[in-house]
Amino acid sequence: MKREKPKPVHRPRRVLVVDDDENMNALLRDFLERNGYTVATMTSVAGALLWLHSLPADHPPDLVLSDIKMGKRSGLDLARRLKVENPELPVVLFSVLEELQGEALKSGARRFLRKPFTLATLAQVLSEELDSKVTEKNK
């Protein structure tokens, strides 16, 4: 009798969304969950960092999606911190202010989205970033 190899178990991709606008968090969470992602949302950089530090080191999210302009700390602060703590973790920053694109990329973000962006654009960016992460991991 021939034994079949067990199929690898694929967990849903996990995205952390950080925005002080709860409506934007809800919109992004609903869209991402409908597209098969597991989503955590935070309304501050401090909350995002607490959540990230509560996770097992070997089980971070697959991507962080964050607004830039928030209360005391910005998405730029978050990207800078994650660049040091977990440089492999893709960070995508967004803002209505296009002039923040250069600073966003210097801070460690891999991509910048200018608001308003379409959900189709978001889906494409996430797919590209997560696919590149898998490719890099398999090298």
C-alpha positions as CSV (number, residue, x, y, z in Angstrom):
1,M,0.0,0.0,0.0
2,K,1.4,3.4,-1.1
3,R,1.5,6.1,1.6
4,E,0.5,9.6,0.6
5,K,2.6,12.5,1.8
6,P,0.7,14.8,4.1
7,K,-0.2,18.0,2.5
8,P,1.4,21.1,4.0
9,V,-0.9,23.1,6.3
10,H,-1.2,26.7,5.2
11,R,-2.4,29.1,7.7
12,P,-4.2,32.2,6.6
13,R,-2.0,35.2,6.1
14,R,-2.1,37.6,9.0
15,V,-2.2,41.3,8.6
16,L,-1.9,44.0,11.4
17,V,-3.8,47.1,10.5
18,V,-3.0,50.3,12.4
19,D,-5.1,53.4,12.0
20,D,-6.6,55.8,14.6
21,D,-9.7,56.0,12.4
22,E,-11.9,53.1,13.6
23,N,-14.0,53.4,10.4
24,M,-10.9,52.8,8.2
25,N,-9.9,49.9,10.5
26,A,-13.3,48.3,10.0
27,L,-13.3,48.9,6.2
28,L,-9.9,47.3,5.9
29,R,-10.6,44.5,8.3
30,D,-13.8,43.6,6.4
31,F,-12.1,43.7,3.0
32,L,-9.1,41.7,4.2
33,E,-11.2,39.0,6.0
34,R,-13.4,38.6,2.9
35,N,-10.2,37.9,1.0
36,G,-9.0,35.2,3.3
37,Y,-6.7,37.1,5.6
38,T,-6.7,37.0,9.4
39,V,-6.7,40.6,10.7
40,A,-5.8,42.4,13.9
41,T,-6.6,46.1,14.1
42,M,-5.0,48.6,16.5
43,T,-5.8,52.3,16.8
44,S,-2.3,53.4,18.0
45,V,1.4,52.7,17.5
46,A,1.6,51.9,21.2
47,G,-1.2,49.4,21.0
48,A,0.3,47.8,17.8
49,L,3.7,47.4,19.5
50,L,2.1,45.9,22.6
51,W,0.2,43.4,20.5
52,L,3.3,42.6,18.4
53,H,5.4,42.0,21.5
54,S,2.8,39.7,22.9
55,L,3.1,37.3,20.0
56,P,5.5,34.3,20.0
57,A,8.7,35.4,18.3
58,D,8.3,32.8,15.6
59,H,4.7,33.8,14.8
60,P,4.7,37.5,13.8
61,P,2.1,38.8,11.4
62,D,2.9,38.5,7.7
63,L,2.5,42.2,7.0
64,V,1.8,45.5,8.8
65,L,-0.5,48.1,7.1
66,S,-0.5,51.4,8.8
67,D,-1.6,55.0,8.5
68,I,1.1,57.6,8.9
69,K,-0.7,60.4,10.7
70,M,-2.0,59.3,14.1
71,G,-1.9,60.7,17.6
72,K,1.5,61.1,19.4
73,R,3.3,58.5,17.4
74,S,3.1,58.0,13.7
75,G,3.2,55.1,11.3
76,L,6.8,56.3,10.5
77,D,7.7,55.6,14.1
78,L,6.2,52.2,13.8
79,A,8.1,51.4,10.6
80,R,11.4,52.6,12.1
81,R,10.9,50.4,15.1
82,L,9.9,47.4,13.1
83,K,12.9,47.9,10.8
84,V,15.2,47.3,13.8
85,E,13.1,44.7,15.6
86,N,12.0,42.6,12.6
87,P,13.5,43.8,9.3
88,E,11.9,40.9,7.3
89,L,8.3,42.1,8.3
90,P,6.9,44.0,5.4
91,V,5.4,47.4,6.3
92,V,3.0,49.3,4.0
93,L,2.3,52.9,5.0
94,F,-0.5,55.0,3.8
95,S,-1.4,58.7,4.0
96,V,-3.4,61.4,2.2
97,L,-0.2,63.4,2.1
98,E,1.8,62.3,-0.9
99,E,4.8,64.3,0.2
100,L,5.4,61.7,3.0
101,Q,6.2,59.0,0.5
102,G,10.0,59.5,0.6
103,E,10.0,59.7,4.4
104,A,7.8,56.5,4.5
105,L,10.2,54.5,2.4
106,K,13.3,55.8,4.3
107,S,11.6,54.8,7.6
108,G,11.6,51.2,6.5
109,A,8.2,50.8,4.8
110,R,8.4,48.7,1.6
111,R,5.5,50.5,0.0
112,F,3.5,53.7,0.3
113,L,-0.2,54.1,-0.7
114,R,-1.7,57.5,-1.2
115,K,-5.2,57.8,0.2
116,P,-7.7,57.5,-1.1
117,F,-6.6,54.2,-2.6
118,T,-8.9,51.6,-4.1
119,L,-9.3,48.2,-2.6
120,A,-8.1,46.6,-5.8
121,T,-4.8,48.6,-5.5
122,L,-4.5,47.4,-1.9
123,A,-5.1,43.8,-2.9
124,Q,-2.4,44.1,-5.5
125,V,0.1,45.6,-3.2
126,L,-0.5,43.0,-0.5
127,S,-0.3,40.2,-3.0
128,E,3.0,41.5,-4.3
129,E,4.5,42.1,-0.9
130,L,3.4,38.8,0.5
131,D,4.5,36.9,-2.6
132,S,7.9,38.5,-2.5
133,K,8.2,37.5,1.2
134,V,7.5,33.9,0.3
135,T,10.1,34.1,-2.5
136,E,12.7,35.5,-0.2
137,K,12.0,32.9,2.5
138,N,12.5,30.1,-0.1
139,K,15.8,31.3,-1.4
